[in-house]
Amino acid sequence: MKRLFYIDYPQESYEGQMHRYRCAFCKEETTKINGNLEGHLPTCEYRIRMEKEGHDCAGKSIEPASHDTDDYD
């Protein structure tokens, strides 16, 4: 199963920066996570829990599209 956005993880703010937040578990910045499960580190408690519950991480199953491209237009 895949959600459109994964935004229900605990967040904490950077000290002294009012509008900058990160995941409380893996410490990745929310702008890097961008609502995607694969934006969290592979060792993140939140990501591990969601994967155990059956949520798909796109980063695990998607191959780079470069295998079928050529070097010129």
C-alpha positions as CSV (number, residue, x, y, z in Angstrom):
1,M,0.0,0.0,0.0
2,K,1.2,3.5,-0.8
3,R,0.0,6.8,0.6
4,L,0.1,10.1,-1.3
5,F,2.0,11.7,1.6
6,Y,3.6,10.5,4.8
7,I,3.3,13.5,7.2
8,D,2.2,12.0,10.5
9,Y,5.7,11.5,11.9
10,P,6.9,13.4,15.0
11,Q,8.8,16.5,14.1
12,E,11.1,18.8,16.1
13,S,12.3,22.3,15.2
14,Y,15.9,23.3,14.8
15,E,17.1,25.4,17.7
16,G,16.9,29.1,17.0
17,Q,15.1,28.6,13.6
18,M,11.4,28.9,14.0
19,H,10.3,27.6,10.6
20,R,12.7,24.7,10.1
21,Y,11.7,21.2,11.1
22,R,13.1,17.7,11.0
23,C,12.0,14.1,11.8
24,A,12.4,13.5,15.5
25,F,13.7,10.0,14.8
26,C,16.2,10.2,11.9
27,K,16.8,14.0,12.0
28,E,16.3,14.4,8.3
29,E,14.9,17.9,7.4
30,T,11.2,18.0,6.4
31,T,12.0,19.7,3.1
32,K,14.3,16.7,2.2
33,I,11.6,14.2,3.3
34,N,9.0,16.1,1.3
35,G,6.2,13.8,2.4
36,N,7.8,10.7,1.0
37,L,8.6,7.6,3.1
38,E,11.8,7.1,1.2
39,G,12.9,10.6,2.4
40,H,13.5,9.2,5.8
41,L,16.8,7.3,6.5
42,P,16.5,3.5,6.1
43,T,17.2,3.2,9.8
44,C,14.4,5.7,10.9
45,E,12.0,4.2,13.4
46,Y,9.0,5.8,11.6
47,R,10.0,4.4,8.2
48,I,10.7,0.9,9.7
49,R,7.3,1.0,11.4
50,M,5.5,2.1,8.3
51,E,7.2,-0.6,6.2
52,K,6.3,-3.3,8.7
53,E,2.6,-2.1,8.5
54,G,2.8,-2.8,4.8
55,H,3.5,0.7,3.3
56,D,5.7,0.7,0.3
57,C,8.8,2.7,0.0
58,A,9.3,3.8,-3.6
59,G,13.0,3.9,-3.2
60,K,13.1,0.1,-2.6
61,S,11.4,-1.1,-5.7
62,I,12.0,1.5,-8.4
63,E,14.9,1.1,-10.8
64,P,16.6,4.1,-12.3
65,A,15.2,4.9,-15.7
66,S,18.7,5.3,-17.2
67,H,19.0,1.6,-18.2
68,D,16.9,2.3,-21.4
69,T,18.3,5.7,-22.4
70,D,20.8,6.5,-25.1
71,D,23.7,9.0,-24.9
72,Y,22.3,11.3,-27.6
73,D,19.1,12.9,-28.6
